[in-house]
Structure formats: structure tokens, C-alpha cells
Amino acid sequence: MINPHYGNIPPSYLFSEVATRVRTFQDANPDQRILRLGIGDVTRPLAPAVVEALQDAVQEQASDATFRGYGPEQGYAFLRDAIIAGEYAPIGTAITAEEVFVGDGSKTDTAGVQELFDADARVAVSDPVYPVYVDSNALAGRLGEFVGGKWSRLTYLDCIESNGYRPSLPEAPVDLVYLCSPNNPTGTSLSRSDLEQWVTWARENDAVILFDAAYRAFITDDSAPRSIYEIEGAEEVAIEFGSFSKTAGFTGLRCSWTVVPKALRREGASLHAMWSRRHATKFNGTPYIVQRAAEAIYSPEGREQVQADIDYYMRNAGLIREALNASGVAAVGGRNAPYVWFRCPGGLDSWEFFDRLLAEIQVVGTPGVGFGPAGADHFRLSAFGSHEDTLEAVARLTTLIPALGRTDSSPVLVRSES
């Protein structure tokens, strides 16, 4: 009568456990100032151009002549056209507005896309991984049993120091692969050569790549594509997800897009048509005022203002990475993404390191084990705090880490991330 897979999935305790430990420490030490470098939410306010567009759209809703009710489920044409003009045309892709679907967040879209595929479809994810990729497939009953910290029918593509924290091609057959670039949590990005190999592999194995590009706007390295559709043939093997959440501070407004090319077909079926049907069945569309706000990001003023916020966060990321490297810790990320990833110093596991940071220097990060088994001895720090807090936090880090001892391994040279 009920879905049994909800009972099989382990509880998602990472962030609740982080909150509990921080609250317990703060209650016992009310005078201590805690600096949060684990935050995955943005802290900068919305760009003025976005706020103005929101206000104008609200005024439209107050008039009989301009009021909007239900909109097209796929998204208003003005935003779909803006996404093409702002995201895809400049990089030379042939994606069209009809292939863009506006949503309310890439988490929603990446969780829902698995519904297009058979319950027996074989899935691969990078490890560590954004948890929603795994959990959505587990709730669909696609991953088997959870034993010893792993799902029995899930292929884990370890992202470890020896491969530069980038997933290798699957050795066993799989039908679906989730790729995230720039990556959350590792902060690494896939190069053009990397993606060419993935697209070739998918074409040869009749697999589908689910490509999460939520952090594409943070890319500064020309060797890292902003879209998988920059690779020839990708439109026949890949679905891509984009988001305004971190790019433009829409974590509270909620707006995203998914590209499902018309050329993507499996077993004679159009995945574009299937996603359109699912989208219309389960979704009444992102609010009009939010879509107008998203459109404003692509205005000259909006672009300049949003880029200033991205630069602000990336300045923080650089401070964190450089402080870790100066302390003898080989960190990756922080160049094309707002996250920095590293092995915990002194042989500590990720929760032990979390507790040391909190107790001794009052800095909070995110234990890597919460992103998968390969993250058990790693840690993620985020650049989404204020610049002032980041400066103070890295000063505290540089006092603690040398006392713990450097990581067991030597610094890793990681292609575009090093």
C-alpha cells in the first residue's frame, strides 16, 4: 500500500547533525563567535536589476490589463529566449528555446528526471556526490539494498586524489550517469577533453548523461566548458540542468532550467516529449514575477551586478584555498567553483575534523562523508559567507591546521584546478 523504498533509505542526517553539534557548542559557549564556512546558501542580496524587475512584475499583477495567472508550464517565451541568448548562443551551441524548460530549482529537476527511465535502469554517480541524485533513485527502488554504506545496484565512480577528483568512465555497463561540473562538493571541473570522452562513451554505450551545470557561471578557466552541448554529439546523449540559485542569489526565489534536446531518443521514444509531458502533468510553472526577475539577469545592468557577486564569492574561495595550501594541505576547487575540497589533516576523519574546527577555532564546515563513502576523510568549505567572516576564518584555520599536521599524502597537481 505504501512505497517500501522510503523505509529502506537511510535518514539524511548530515546537515541536521551539523546544526545539532553547532547548537550544542553555542549553548555551552554563548560568548564564542562561530564562523560558518559550511553554508551552501548565498548571503549577498539580490541584484538591483532583479529587484526592480520583481517590483515591476508585482505592479503588473495589480492591474486588470497586465495581470497574469497560469503561465505556460514549459516557461514564458521571454525567459526561454533569454536563456538561449545569454547561455547557449554565445558558446556556439545549437540548442533552441523549445528545448528549454523553466523550473523551480535544479534540485527539483535532477530529482525528477529519473522518472523518465525504467525501474531497472542502471545508474552511476561520482563519489562524493550531491545527495539528491542518489536519494531520488533510491526512492524509486532502482538502487537495490543499502549495505555497508553503499547501495548494491549503484555504480560508484570514485573521485579521489589519484584521479584528480574526477570520475573515470564506468567499467561495468550503466544506462544513466550523473555528472556535475563544476562539482559540488569537490569544486573541480571537467575539461573539454574530459567531456569529449564522456560523450563518446555515452554514444558507444547507448547511455544518457544527466549533466548538472548549476555552477557554470563560476567558471573562469577556458578549458572547462560551461555546457556539455559544447561537445559535438552531446545533444544525442545528454540532458542538462542549469540554475539561478547560486548564480544570481535565487535560492529563495527558486528558478532553474532543464535542456532536453529533441535529438535525444531512446528505444524510439523522444525524451523531449516525455519530459514535456511530465513537466505539464506535475508542474504549473514557475511564477511570472520570478521569471521576469530571472530575465533581468541577462540585461546589461543585471549581468554586471550578478558578476560582481560571483567575483565576491570567488574572492572568498581563493582566500580559503590559498590558506589551506599555505598550511600544507592540498586543496582543490575554489577556481571554477565556490567550494574547496581537501583531505582532513592529521589523519582525522571528516567528523573528527569538524569537531576540532568547532571546538578549537569556532569554524564550521561540511564533513565530506555526508556526500558519499569516498568523502569519509575529506572536508568541504564554502565561499558563500561574508568577506569579513572568510578573512577571519582563514586566519583561524592557519593557526590550527599546522598544529594538526599536514595531510598524509603529498599535494596533488590537478589539471585545471591546480
Disulfide bonds with the S-S distance in Angstrom:
none
